[in-house]
Amino acid sequence: RVSFMAPVIDMRSDTVTKPTAAMKEAMMSAELGDDVFGDDPTVIQLEKMCASMFGKPAGLFVPSGTMGNLIAVMTHCNERASEIIIGNKNHLVIYEQGGMSTIGNIHPRQLRTETDAGSDTPIGGMSLAEIEEAIRPLDDHFPITRVVSLENSHNLCGGAVLPLEYIDAVGALCQKHKVKLHMDGARIFNAATSQSVAVDRLCQACDSISVCLSKGLAAPVGSVLLGDVAFIRLARRTRKVLGGGMRQVGVLAACGIEALTNMTARLHHDHARAATLAKHLSGIPGVVVDMQSIHTNIVYFRLPGGGGKELVEKLGARGIRITAKDDWTCRAVTHYQIDDDAVTLAMQALTEVIPTLGGAL
């Protein structure tokens, strides 16, 4: 007896993608060196390419976005008693194991991340007034404010995008107080696509940017940390102590080059499919979707009656994978391996399964 399994529709994250055929070919033909010695030509090409795209002088290839963020914060806060100002829902705070404190000995001054679409502060941002108030005066009682960190697009705020004007305003505030501005740009190309703004302009006010190549861009591994030459020189040293020095890593950098060359211009398709999915979910009884936060490829939806974990299990049995943040909040993420047919099948399954949660018939 022959059994046929339906293809898996995996919307747990945009990190689940497989490398494209072009990436695999690039890996096979990549020219290699030793990146710890600084002579892997493919890594050098990736770093220069990414830095040029963002209008920054230099770049550093690192194994992950978590390491990129940690290196950036540790490099900006390279003296004891340093402090970072950051939103309390930012990825650096929630999902990176508190590395800035446990490894970097850096104090996080957490401000409220805006979630109200009616506020003057954009969803995913922090109030400008609260940022300025949080910057410490020079006083022996206080840590020293060294850096402010933003996240764009913002994962826990449903992929919401920080507008260019807001980033410029935070940058001006940082310059006024001689504080650095770091951008957690794990999905910065999604943010730029959503606003039809070039990434160099969107991040013009930032002193450092961590750009992920494996979120939505299909590369299997890696991020590029960007900044000025002096910053990247210190960042390279920090990468080494964190165990991020890699040798013939041009085989992975080649995928990053392909990602930047061919995967950024198609992100609007992912956004359109996420919007279609969100609109459909909002019409299912018992589901709540904040449509004002659906800017990019991430869809969070709430089940006020619970059943999120049950939903994940039942969809999984049908070959559809999503995640549950808790029993009331679920997430689905679109990417290049989720086409229109996949979205249609997912919507059909959600329509059929959600009414059965909690044993309902």
Buried (B, 14 or more C-beta within 10 A) or exposed (E): EEEEEEEBBBBBBBBBBEBBEBBBEBBEEBEBBBBBEEEBBBBBBBBEBBBBBBBBEBBBBBBBBBBBBBBBBBBBBBEEEBBBBBBEBBBBBBEBEBBBEEBBEBBBBBBEBBBEEEEEBBBBBBBBEEBBEBBBEEEEEEBBBBBBBBBBBBBBBBBBBBBBEBBBBBBEBBEEEEBBBBBBBBBBBBBBBBBEBEBBBBBBBBBBBBBBBBBBBBBBBBBBBBBEEEBBEBBBBBBEEBEBBBEBBBBBBBBBBBBBEBBBEEBBBBBBBBBBBBBBBBEBEBBBBBEEBBBBBBBBBBBEEEBBBBBBEBBEEBBBBBBBEEBBBBBBBBBBBBEEEBBBBBBEBBBEBBEEBEEEE
